[in-house]
Amino acid sequence: MFPLLLLNEKIETVLEIIRQAGVEVLNVYARLEKDWDVQLKDDRTPVTEADRASNRIISEGLRKLWPDIPILSEESQEIPYELRKKFEYFWLLDPLDGTKEFIKRNGEFTINLALITRHQTAAGFISVPCKGLIYYAVKGEGAYRLQDEGGAEEGNSLLNKNKKNKNNDFKIEVSKLR
């Protein structure tokens, strides 16, 4: 099993990788107003330069930190199920969730990353580039909201990591980012 201590030691680096991806997504968002480089994947869903750039930045960054941890991403080559089912842990990445919203330029898109260990989420990160926000949680450590360049301050903690909960797992449902 992936020791969460290894993640906790490098959490700031992971957050910086996600921030860098968000900056590049916004650079593409600002630059491409009329001349979109939109292609269709085999499943007929759109993919943009921003999807590919975010995927590259995050995948390369995570591989530098943990070269042995597989990364499953919408924008990377598919790994056969026979190999995937043997993964004890892996990163799950959607480098631009809401590509259609990105294309519509309504600001309602995110970058999503999760560390999965033994079929359960051990950590999750959601970046909202247009709002300069990153939400993240690490199992047993708490959930946080970061604004722009600032670090996670005590007041930004969404859940108190010292408060015991009958159900160790928690769910956050977001109907729409505003």
C-alpha positions as CSV (number, residue, x, y, z in Angstrom):
1,M,0.0,0.0,0.0
2,F,1.2,3.5,-0.8
3,P,2.3,5.2,2.5
4,L,0.4,8.5,2.8
5,L,3.4,9.8,4.7
6,L,5.3,9.9,1.3
7,L,2.5,12.0,-0.1
8,N,2.4,14.3,3.0
9,E,6.1,15.0,2.6
10,K,5.6,16.1,-1.0
11,I,2.2,17.7,-0.8
12,E,3.4,21.2,-1.5
13,T,5.2,19.9,-4.6
14,V,2.0,18.1,-5.8
15,L,0.1,21.3,-5.3
16,E,2.7,23.3,-7.2
17,I,2.4,20.9,-10.1
18,I,-1.4,21.3,-10.2
19,R,-1.0,25.1,-10.0
20,Q,1.4,25.0,-12.9
21,A,-1.1,23.0,-14.9
22,G,-3.8,25.5,-14.0
23,V,-1.6,28.4,-15.2
24,E,-1.0,26.8,-18.5
25,V,-4.7,26.0,-18.9
26,L,-5.5,29.7,-18.3
27,N,-2.8,30.7,-20.8
28,V,-4.5,28.6,-23.5
29,Y,-7.9,29.9,-22.4
30,A,-6.8,33.5,-22.7
31,R,-5.0,33.0,-26.0
32,L,-7.5,31.0,-27.9
33,E,-10.6,33.1,-28.5
34,K,-11.5,32.3,-32.0
35,D,-9.0,29.9,-33.4
36,W,-9.6,26.8,-31.2
37,D,-7.4,23.8,-31.7
38,V,-10.2,21.3,-30.9
39,Q,-10.0,17.7,-32.0
40,L,-12.3,14.8,-31.4
41,K,-11.2,11.7,-29.6
42,D,-12.4,8.2,-30.7
43,D,-15.4,8.5,-28.4
44,R,-16.3,11.8,-30.2
45,T,-15.6,14.0,-27.1
46,P,-13.5,17.1,-27.6
47,V,-9.8,17.5,-26.6
48,T,-7.9,20.8,-26.7
49,E,-4.4,22.1,-26.4
50,A,-5.2,22.8,-22.7
51,D,-6.2,19.2,-22.1
52,R,-2.9,18.0,-23.5
53,A,-0.8,20.7,-21.7
54,S,-2.3,20.0,-18.3
55,N,-1.9,16.2,-18.8
56,R,1.8,16.7,-19.8
57,I,2.6,19.0,-16.8
58,I,0.9,16.8,-14.2
59,S,2.1,13.5,-15.6
60,E,5.7,14.6,-15.9
61,G,5.6,16.2,-12.5
62,L,4.2,13.1,-10.8
63,R,6.6,10.8,-12.6
64,K,9.6,12.8,-11.3
65,L,8.3,12.4,-7.7
66,W,7.1,8.8,-8.0
67,P,8.3,7.1,-11.2
68,D,6.8,3.7,-10.2
69,I,3.3,4.9,-9.6
70,P,1.1,4.4,-12.7
71,I,-1.0,7.3,-14.0
72,L,-4.4,6.7,-15.6
73,S,-5.5,9.7,-17.6
74,E,-8.2,10.5,-20.1
75,E,-5.5,12.0,-22.3
76,S,-2.9,9.3,-22.2
77,Q,-2.5,6.0,-23.9
78,E,-4.9,3.4,-22.4
79,I,-3.4,0.8,-20.2
80,P,-5.0,-2.6,-20.8
81,Y,-7.3,-3.8,-18.0
82,E,-5.2,-6.9,-17.4
83,L,-2.4,-4.6,-16.2
84,R,-4.7,-2.1,-14.5
85,K,-6.5,-4.6,-12.3
86,K,-3.2,-5.5,-10.7
87,F,-2.4,-1.9,-9.6
88,E,-2.3,-1.6,-5.8
89,Y,-2.2,2.2,-6.2
90,F,-2.2,4.7,-9.0
91,W,-2.9,8.3,-9.9
92,L,-6.3,9.0,-11.6
93,L,-6.2,12.2,-13.7
94,D,-8.7,14.2,-15.6
95,P,-6.4,17.1,-16.8
96,L,-9.4,19.2,-17.9
97,D,-12.8,18.1,-16.7
98,G,-15.3,20.2,-18.6
99,T,-13.6,20.5,-21.9
100,K,-17.0,21.5,-23.5
101,E,-17.3,24.2,-20.9
102,F,-13.8,25.3,-21.6
103,I,-14.7,25.6,-25.3
104,K,-17.8,27.6,-24.4
105,R,-15.6,29.9,-22.3
106,N,-18.0,29.8,-19.3
107,G,-15.2,29.2,-16.8
108,E,-16.8,26.0,-15.5
109,F,-14.0,23.5,-15.8
110,T,-11.6,21.9,-13.3
111,I,-8.4,19.8,-13.1
112,N,-9.0,16.6,-11.1
113,L,-6.4,14.3,-9.6
114,A,-6.8,11.5,-7.1
115,L,-4.5,8.9,-5.5
116,I,-6.2,5.6,-5.4
117,T,-4.9,2.9,-3.0
118,R,-6.5,-0.5,-2.9
119,H,-9.6,0.7,-4.8
120,Q,-10.2,3.6,-2.4
121,T,-9.4,7.3,-2.7
122,A,-6.5,8.2,-0.5
123,A,-6.1,11.8,-1.6
124,G,-8.0,14.1,-4.0
125,F,-7.2,17.4,-5.6
126,I,-9.6,19.7,-7.6
127,S,-8.2,22.8,-9.2
128,V,-10.6,25.6,-10.4
129,P,-8.2,27.6,-12.5
130,C,-10.6,30.5,-13.3
131,K,-11.2,31.1,-9.6
132,G,-7.6,30.5,-8.5
133,L,-8.8,27.7,-6.1
134,I,-7.5,24.3,-5.2
135,Y,-9.5,22.0,-3.0
136,Y,-7.6,19.0,-1.7
137,A,-8.0,16.3,0.9
138,V,-5.8,13.5,2.2
139,K,-7.4,10.6,4.1
140,G,-7.0,11.1,7.8
141,E,-5.4,14.5,7.4
142,G,-8.3,16.8,6.5
143,A,-9.7,18.7,3.6
144,Y,-8.5,22.2,2.5
145,R,-9.3,25.1,0.3
146,L,-6.4,27.1,-1.1
147,Q,-6.8,30.5,-2.8
148,D,-4.2,31.7,-5.4
149,E,-0.7,31.5,-4.1
150,G,-1.6,31.2,-0.4
151,G,-0.9,28.1,1.6
152,A,-3.6,26.2,3.5
153,E,-4.2,28.2,6.6
154,E,-6.0,26.9,9.6
155,G,-9.0,29.0,8.7
156,N,-9.1,27.3,5.3
157,S,-9.6,23.8,6.6
158,L,-12.9,22.4,5.5
159,L,-12.8,19.5,7.9
160,N,-11.1,19.3,11.3
161,K,-8.6,16.5,11.0
162,N,-8.5,16.0,14.7
163,K,-12.3,15.5,15.0
164,K,-13.2,11.8,14.9
165,N,-16.0,10.8,12.7
166,K,-18.1,7.6,12.9
167,N,-17.5,7.2,9.2
168,N,-13.9,7.7,8.3
169,D,-14.8,8.4,4.7
170,F,-16.4,11.6,3.7
171,K,-18.2,12.7,0.5
172,I,-18.3,16.2,-1.0
173,E,-21.0,16.9,-3.5
174,V,-20.7,19.9,-5.7
175,S,-23.7,20.8,-7.9
176,K,-22.1,23.7,-9.7
177,L,-19.0,25.8,-9.1
178,R,-19.9,29.5,-8.9
